[in-house]
Amino acid sequence: MFLEDIYKEFFYELEIKNYSSQTIKGYKNNNLAFINYLKNEFNIEEVEDITTKHIKSYLMNLKK
């Protein structure tokens, strides 16, 4: 499944659960940053291609 599809589905779920607009905005910024990192650094488009290595790399990048 494509990252963009998961992204849209996640936010649809948050709206259904009636999360505040500020909470949704924060989630959007954080998730979009992660998706962009995966695309730019590893050319990942599908969620099945993500490994723990990618997640750890992103977290290390955030610490810098």
PADO-65893 format. One line per field, with one value per atom (N, C-alpha, C): residue number from 0; atom name; x, y, z. Coordinates in Angstrom, 2 decimals. Example, Ala and Ser with C-alpha at 12.3 -4.5 7.8 and 13.67 -1.06 7.14 Angstrom:
<sites>
resi = 0,0,0,1,1,1
name = N,CA,C,N,CA,C
px = 13.19,12.30,13.20,12.85,13.67,12.90
py = -5.69,-4.50,-3.30,-2.25,-1.06,0.03
pz = 7.80,7.80,7.80,7.08,7.14,7.87
</sites>
This chain:
<sites>
resi = 0,0,0,1,1,1,2,2,2,3,3,3,4,4,4,5,5,5,6,6,6,7,7,7,8,8,8,9,9,9,10,10,10,11,11,11,12,12,12,13,13,13,14,14,14,15,15,15,16,16,16,17,17,17,18,18,18,19,19,19,20,20,20,21,21,21,22,22,22,23,23,23,24,24,24,25,25,25,26,26,26,27,27,27,28,28,28,29,29,29,30,30,30,31,31,31,32,32,32,33,33,33,34,34,34,35,35,35,36,36,36,37,37,37,38,38,38,39,39,39,40,40,40,41,41,41,42,42,42,43,43,43,44,44,44,45,45,45,46,46,46,47,47,47,48,48,48,49,49,49,50,50,50,51,51,51,52,52,52,53,53,53,54,54,54,55,55,55,56,56,56,57,57,57,58,58,58,59,59,59,60,60,60,61,61,61,62,62,62,63,63,63
name = N,CA,C,N,CA,C,N,CA,C,N,CA,C,N,CA,C,N,CA,C,N,CA,C,N,CA,C,N,CA,C,N,CA,C,N,CA,C,N,CA,C,N,CA,C,N,CA,C,N,CA,C,N,CA,C,N,CA,C,N,CA,C,N,CA,C,N,CA,C,N,CA,C,N,CA,C,N,CA,C,N,CA,C,N,CA,C,N,CA,C,N,CA,C,N,CA,C,N,CA,C,N,CA,C,N,CA,C,N,CA,C,N,CA,C,N,CA,C,N,CA,C,N,CA,C,N,CA,C,N,CA,C,N,CA,C,N,CA,C,N,CA,C,N,CA,C,N,CA,C,N,CA,C,N,CA,C,N,CA,C,N,CA,C,N,CA,C,N,CA,C,N,CA,C,N,CA,C,N,CA,C,N,CA,C,N,CA,C,N,CA,C,N,CA,C,N,CA,C,N,CA,C,N,CA,C,N,CA,C,N,CA,C,N,CA,C,N,CA,C,N,CA,C
px = 0.85,0.00,0.90,0.49,1.28,1.21,2.32,2.40,1.34,1.10,0.11,-1.29,-1.60,-2.92,-3.08,-2.03,-2.06,-2.20,-1.47,-1.51,-2.94,-3.59,-4.96,-5.93,-5.78,-6.67,-6.53,-5.31,-5.05,-5.77,-5.70,-6.33,-7.84,-8.34,-9.77,-10.25,-9.49,-9.81,-9.78,-8.79,-8.72,-9.92,-10.35,-11.52,-12.79,-12.90,-14.05,-14.07,-12.88,-12.78,-12.87,-13.05,-13.26,-12.05,-10.85,-9.65,-9.66,-9.04,-9.00,-8.17,-8.44,-7.72,-6.23,-5.91,-4.50,-3.78,-4.44,-3.86,-3.63,-4.63,-4.51,-3.39,-3.28,-2.21,-0.83,-0.68,0.59,0.92,-0.06,0.14,0.50,-0.18,0.10,1.54,1.99,3.36,4.38,4.19,5.15,5.14,3.96,3.88,4.36,4.05,4.51,6.04,6.62,8.09,8.71,8.11,8.62,8.47,7.32,7.09,8.07,8.26,9.21,10.63,11.00,12.33,12.50,11.49,11.57,11.69,10.94,10.99,12.32,12.81,14.04,15.30,15.36,16.58,16.65,15.50,15.50,14.62,13.97,13.09,11.99,11.42,10.37,9.02,8.16,6.81,5.73,6.11,5.14,5.49,4.46,4.66,5.37,5.17,5.78,7.31,7.83,9.28,10.01,9.27,9.88,10.40,11.63,12.23,12.60,13.01,13.44,14.65,15.47,16.64,16.21,15.15,14.66,14.13,13.41,12.85,13.97,14.94,16.07,16.87,17.03,17.74,17.02,15.70,14.91,15.04,14.97,15.09,16.46,17.49,18.84,18.94,18.30,18.28,17.59,16.53,15.83,16.68,17.54,18.38,19.46,19.81,20.88,20.42
py = -1.17,0.00,1.24,2.24,3.45,4.31,4.98,5.84,6.93,7.49,8.57,8.07,6.84,6.28,6.07,5.57,5.36,6.70,7.69,9.04,9.60,9.51,10.01,9.24,7.94,7.10,7.41,7.64,7.96,9.24,10.26,11.53,11.49,10.66,10.44,9.83,8.88,8.25,9.25,10.14,11.16,12.10,12.45,13.32,12.63,11.34,10.57,10.52,10.38,10.31,11.70,12.71,14.08,14.67,14.38,14.99,16.48,17.26,18.70,19.05,20.21,20.62,20.82,21.27,21.45,20.10,19.09,17.75,17.19,17.33,16.83,17.55,18.85,19.64,19.13,18.86,18.34,16.99,16.10,14.79,14.92,15.82,16.00,16.44,17.42,17.90,16.80,16.08,15.02,13.87,13.43,12.30,12.67,13.88,14.31,14.43,14.89,14.98,13.59,12.61,11.23,10.67,10.87,10.37,11.02,12.32,13.00,12.49,12.23,11.68,10.33,9.46,8.14,8.24,9.16,9.33,9.89,10.92,11.59,10.79,10.15,9.43,8.00,7.33,5.91,5.57,6.57,6.36,5.33,5.43,4.50,5.14,4.37,4.82,3.95,2.73,1.79,1.43,1.28,1.02,-0.32,-1.28,-2.60,-2.55,-1.49,-1.37,-0.76,-0.26,0.37,-0.70,-0.52,-1.43,-0.64,-1.36,-0.69,0.19,-0.19,0.61,2.01,2.09,3.38,4.24,3.62,4.34,4.85,4.00,4.40,5.52,5.44,6.48,7.81,7.79,9.01,9.59,8.75,9.22,9.82,9.21,9.77,11.11,11.24,12.49,13.58,13.24,14.22,14.69,13.81,14.17,15.18,15.22,16.13,17.55
pz = 0.00,0.00,0.00,-0.76,-0.90,0.38,0.67,1.85,1.82,0.66,0.54,0.90,0.52,0.83,2.34,2.97,4.43,5.13,4.63,5.19,5.17,4.03,3.89,4.77,4.81,5.62,7.10,7.55,8.96,9.36,8.51,8.85,8.73,7.86,7.79,9.11,9.62,10.91,12.06,12.07,13.12,13.08,11.89,11.77,12.25,11.95,12.42,13.95,14.54,16.00,16.65,15.82,16.29,17.05,16.55,17.12,16.82,17.67,17.46,16.23,15.66,14.46,14.76,15.95,16.34,16.42,16.97,17.05,15.66,14.80,13.43,12.69,12.90,12.25,12.69,13.98,14.48,13.89,13.85,13.24,11.76,11.05,9.62,9.40,10.17,10.01,10.28,11.36,11.73,10.74,10.35,9.42,8.03,7.59,6.28,6.25,7.33,7.40,7.29,7.96,7.89,6.48,5.87,4.51,3.53,3.65,2.75,2.96,4.20,4.48,3.79,3.93,3.31,1.79,1.20,-0.25,-0.70,-0.02,-0.44,-0.16,0.98,1.37,0.84,0.75,0.41,-0.80,-1.37,-2.52,-2.21,-1.03,-0.60,-0.88,-1.53,-1.86,-1.19,-0.78,-0.23,1.20,2.00,3.42,3.68,2.79,2.95,2.83,2.24,2.04,3.24,4.21,5.38,6.32,6.78,7.76,9.02,10.03,11.26,11.00,10.03,9.67,9.23,8.46,7.97,9.13,10.02,11.17,12.07,12.35,13.19,12.54,11.23,10.50,10.62,10.52,10.65,12.05,13.06,14.44,14.72,14.16,14.31,13.61,12.47,11.73,12.55,13.25,14.08,15.25,15.77,16.90,16.52,15.24,14.78,14.69
</sites>
